[in-house]
């Protein structure tokens, strides 16, 4: 009987150093935290002293969502080696995964911020709050679109499973008896 060796504390083991898919729970916690911060900031500050909500962040978030969705479609086609597509560069796929993970988290934070802001604006009945509602709602939608596109891009960067008949044994499988 052999026992699995555990890695010493502070050192990453073989499974701890692997990057996994983005957890939805992480995104939800980040969004809820940002929503709480936005609600607290806007409710403690005097709202009429704040300038109108700009549309530029909304346009930027929407443009990033479109670009990442396009990258997801293009990358998936190149990984699956569809006809007419060039093979994919593995380093580019790694960069896309990092971009997707960062964009998903940033999009969740923006979505939480816009949700907290929009929630407060729909409770407030002033003219300034009513005028800012479209920008806050559009910001929330653009942020959610960015999260969706980022998760799609991350999923598109996965290597497809190979059939068993094409599976090549790795070094541990090719040398039985050695661990």
N, C-alpha and C positions, 0 to 999 in steps of 0.2 A: 504494500500500500504506500502510495506516495502522497505527501501533503503538498498543497499549493503553497508556494513561497509568497509571503506577503512582502511588499516593498517597504523599506524603512519609512517612518514618518517624515514628511517633508519632501520626499522624492516621489515623483509621479510614477505610477506603475504603468504597465503596457496599456491598460484600459482607461486609465485616468487622463492620459495625454491626448486621447483621441477627441476630435471635435465632432460633436453630434449635431443633429438638427435643432433648430431653434424651438424652444419650448413655448407653447401657447401660454402657459401659466406665467412665464417670465414677462411676456408682452402684456398680459392682463394686469399684472402687478405694476408694471411701469406706467401703464395707462391710468390706472386708478390713482397712483401716487401723483402723477402730473395733473389729473383732474382735481384732486384735493388741493394741490398747491395753487392751481389757477383760481379755484373758487375762493380760497382764503385770500389770495392777493387782490382779487377784484372786489371782494366784499369789504376788505379793510381799507382799501384806498378809495378816495372819492372818485367815482366813475366819471363824472362830468369833466374832470381835469385831465383825463386821458384822451389822446387824439383818437380819431376814428381808426377802426381796424383796417390795415392795408390789405390789398389783394395780391401783392407780389408773393408772399409766402404760399398762398393758395395755388397760384400759377406754377410756382417752383415745385411744390409737392406733386401736383398733377403731372407736370412734365417728367419728373423723376419716375413716377409710376408708369407712364407710357414707355419711357426708355427701358426700364427694367422688364416690363412685359415683353417688349420687342426682343430684348436680350434673352429672355427665357425661351421664347419660341425659336429663335435662331440657334441658341446653344443646344437645345434638346434635339433639333434636327441634325446638327453637326455631330453630336455624341452618338446618335443612332445611325449615323452615316447614310442619311437619305440621299438619293440620287441628286446630283447637281450641287451638293454642298461639300465644301472642303473639310478635311479632318480638323478636329478641334485641337488647339494648343492646350496641354494640361495646365500650364501656368496661368493661362487666361481663365480657365475654369476655376482654379483656386482663387484668383482675384475676384471673380464673380461671386463665389461663395462668401468671401469676406464682405464684399459690397452688399450682398443680400442680407447677411446677418446684421450688419450695421444699419442698413436701411429699415429693416423690420423693427428694430428697437427704436430708432429715431422716429419712424412713422407712428409707433405705438405711443411714444411720449408726446408727439404733436397731437395725435388723436385724443389722448387724455386731456391735454391742455385745452384744445378746442371744445371738447365735450364739457369740461368744467365751465369754460367761458360761455358756451352756448346755453348751458343750463341756467347760469346766472342771468344771462340776457333775456331768456324767456320768462323769468320770474319778475324781472325789472320792467316797469311800465313807462319809463321815460322815452322821449323821442329819440335821444341818442342811442339808447339800447335797441330800440326797434330798428334803427338804421344800420346797426352793426350785426343784426341777426343773420342776414344773407352771407356776409363774409365769414362769420363763425360757422355756419352750417356748411358752407362750401369748403372751408378749411378742414372740418371734421370728415367730410366725404373724401377729399383729396388725401388726407392722412390715412384713412382706411384703405383707399385704393393703393397707396404706397405700401402699406403692410401686406396687402394681398399680392401685389406684384413681386415684392421682395421674397415672400414665402414661395411663390411660384418659381421664381428664378433659382432659389435655393434647391427646390425639388428638381428642377430641370437639370441641375448640375450633377445629379447622382449618376453613377455608372450603372447601366442596366445589368441585370443578372444574366449570366451566361448559362446556356443549357449545360446539363451534366456531361454530355459527351464531349464538349469542348473544354471542359474544366481541366486545367493543368495543375498537377499537384505542386504545392509549395515545398520548401526545403524540409519542413518537419514531416510531411507526408511521404516524401520520397526516400527518407532514411528512417525506416522503422527501428525502434529500439533506442533512439536518441531523443532526448527532450531538452 
